[in-house]
Amino acid sequence: MKKFTALTIFALLWANIVLSQDKIKVGVAPTSGTADEGVRAEITDVLIRGIIKSGFSVVERSQYDKILKEQGLQASDFSDDNSRVEFGNLIGAKYLCISSVNKIAQNYIINYRIVDVQTGEILMSDRKTATETNIMEVINALSEEKLFVVKSSANPKFCGLEIQKEDLKGTENCSTCGQGWRLPTIWELKCMYEHRKEIGNFLYGEYMSKDMQNGFRQGIRFSSGGQTNIIGKASIRCVKDIK
């Protein structure tokens, strides 16, 4: 089994991401591949930052070391996808981020994905390409993104609200969704616009709020985030207060 370098071991020790106890835990394995060690370490680092921007936090190194010691394992025991998923189970992670960066001629190919530790299902995957001249630009751009939003079968929860995953069809009455569902206020709708990528499935048109101003129903343009008077039809996304 191929041994990790000291830098890769350090990245593995520090690259496990965990939310607070009531949220999802995600582990980040060190980036593998044929690119040199420095590029691999940079990719691991930007994935960490991207997940942090998505609302996750970094596990204490002491906690990580304790698990390795208790299991009598070394970082080099987790050098392939299957063993990394096994390691995700050992650290109590629900999901694991696995990445690689390979250099082919003068080009770099960066792959990263999130895997469900229990089922092995790939929840998301993406690929970036770069050349020797712009590899750092691509890496820096990645570090500015919210890379991972793990979606579940439950309705998303943002802005203090439970939010329907799809727009309401054929009616303006949110009560058809069940008890407690309603139109958002204009301020709630603005917050939903700010989190539109994480919530998902929004159109680029106008969305309706429950609020009125100067005789007009108020809404938000999801193409720009601007507030507008609703004249005619608009999209509707129903919400419910989180108790």
HELIX and SHEET records of a PDB file:
HELIX    1   1 ALA A    6  TRP A   14  1                                   9    
HELIX    2   2 GLU A   37  LYS A   53  1                                  17    
HELIX    3   3 ARG A   61  GLN A   71  1                                  11    
HELIX    4   4 ALA A   75  ASP A   77  5                                   3    
HELIX    5   5 ASP A   81  LEU A   90  1                                  10    
HELIX    6   6 ILE A  135  SER A  143  1                                   9    
HELIX    7   7 CYS A  174  CYS A  177  5                                   4    
HELIX    8   8 ILE A  186  GLU A  194  1                                   9    
HELIX    9   9 ARG A  196  ILE A  199  1                                   4    
SHEET    1   A 6 SER A  57  VAL A  58  0                                        
SHEET    2   A 6 ASN A  16  VAL A  18 -1                                        
SHEET    3   A 6 LYS A  25  VAL A  28 -1                                        
SHEET    4   A 6 TYR A  95  ILE A 104  1                                        
SHEET    5   A 6 ASN A 107  ASP A 116 -1                                        
SHEET    6   A 6 ILE A 122  THR A 131 -1                                        
SHEET    1   B 3 LYS A 157  PHE A 158  0                                        
SHEET    2   B 3 LEU A 161  ILE A 163 -1                                        
SHEET    3   B 3 VAL A 239  ASP A 241 -1                                        
SHEET    1   C 3 GLU A 206  GLN A 213  0                                        
SHEET    2   C 3 PHE A 216  ARG A 221 -1                                        
SHEET    3   C 3 GLN A 227  ILE A 230 -1                                        
END                                                                             
